[in-house]
Amino acid sequence: MKAQILNSFGGPESFELSEVAKPVPQAGQVLVRVHATSINPLDYQVRRGDYPELVPLPAITGHDVSGVVEAVGPGVTSFVPGDEVWYTPQIFDGPGSYAEYHVAAESIIGKKPPSLSHLEAASLTLVGGTVWEALVVRAALRVGESILVHGGAGGVGHVAIQVAKAMGARVFTTVREENFEFARSLGADVVIDYQKEDYVDAILRKTDGHGVDVVFDTIGGDTLSRSPDALAQLGRVVSIVDIAQPQNLVEAWGKNASYHFVFTRQNRGKLDELSALIARGQLRPHVGAVYSLADIPVAHARLESRNNGLRGKIAIAVEPSLIS
């Protein structure tokens, strides 16, 4: 099978499209023909060497799969060949999804929502599972509460807006002015141009000084350190960003705030919850660009660039017929 092999840590040129042996499913495992995958910030962080002790080289990386079951190992009862499935491979535990075939444990695989294309489904597994864990499991967002989603036009942010709205929250988000209508179409109630207005001032003004109940941080740095300034009493900050710099939490302490740092875990349950939202018309991923398996280095370079013009996710068509 063809696969993108990461032979050394570095830039997008570190990948090499190669022929490797097709995996064989063992007991409790499913062999999937990958139709689509996608690109996440985690992918370029792994590629550039942010987690060298967790990624032995050479490696097949990638963290999203939408495809069709090719074969099942002994003991598998939930799937048969021909089933359309979606999932996130176990992170830092074996080969990833930048390949024509992938093997995964039955327990982390879900049935692909029939209303989604493979490109759409592959763009949602990691970010969708991350958002579900962040907002539902960790922040325990409730009906009638308010939430600030940083980076609402991005891969994670555009899903977070939809999930928060489905949960009955009032949604604030920071985006560039050219993405206002996109954010509103997802369900955002209040959009803030972070380039032209201080988001803390905007939040306090639009909440009569109360602040928001939850801040969902997808950016880190100053965004994380200033989040307590926008919080209501007993508010919660949830961050998915790996931040090394120290944070001054005095403001958070004064508001009895709680902090949650999320590194998403893989399981079928979250995929089933996302499928229910999709079936009710409350969630749909946005694919902003599509590249081939061979063009993964180009896709990485684009996502990594600061002003890439993207909304939503970059999807990778592993199955060539998916590229229009």
Secondary structure as GFF3:
##gff-version 3
##sequence-region A 1 324
A	DSSP	beta_strand	2	6	.	.	.	ID=ss1
A	DSSP	three_ten_helix	12	14	.	.	.	ID=ss2
A	DSSP	beta_strand	15	19	.	.	.	ID=ss3
A	DSSP	beta_strand	29	39	.	.	.	ID=ss4
A	DSSP	alpha_helix	41	48	.	.	.	ID=ss5
A	DSSP	three_ten_helix	52	54	.	.	.	ID=ss6
A	DSSP	beta_strand	65	72	.	.	.	ID=ss7
A	DSSP	beta_strand	84	87	.	.	.	ID=ss8
A	DSSP	beta_strand	101	105	.	.	.	ID=ss9
A	DSSP	three_ten_helix	106	108	.	.	.	ID=ss10
A	DSSP	beta_strand	110	111	.	.	.	ID=ss11
A	DSSP	alpha_helix	118	122	.	.	.	ID=ss12
A	DSSP	alpha_helix	125	132	.	.	.	ID=ss13
A	DSSP	pi_helix	133	138	.	.	.	ID=ss14
A	DSSP	beta_strand	146	150	.	.	.	ID=ss15
A	DSSP	alpha_helix	157	166	.	.	.	ID=ss16
A	DSSP	beta_strand	170	175	.	.	.	ID=ss17
A	DSSP	three_ten_helix	177	179	.	.	.	ID=ss18
A	DSSP	alpha_helix	180	186	.	.	.	ID=ss19
A	DSSP	beta_strand	190	193	.	.	.	ID=ss20
A	DSSP	alpha_helix	199	206	.	.	.	ID=ss21
A	DSSP	beta_strand	212	217	.	.	.	ID=ss22
A	DSSP	alpha_helix	222	225	.	.	.	ID=ss23
A	DSSP	three_ten_helix	227	230	.	.	.	ID=ss24
A	DSSP	beta_strand	231	239	.	.	.	ID=ss25
A	DSSP	alpha_helix	250	254	.	.	.	ID=ss26
A	DSSP	beta_strand	258	261	.	.	.	ID=ss27
A	DSSP	alpha_helix	268	279	.	.	.	ID=ss28
A	DSSP	beta_strand	287	292	.	.	.	ID=ss29
A	DSSP	alpha_helix	296	304	.	.	.	ID=ss30
A	DSSP	beta_strand	313	317	.	.	.	ID=ss31
A	DSSP	three_ten_helix	320	322	.	.	.	ID=ss32
###
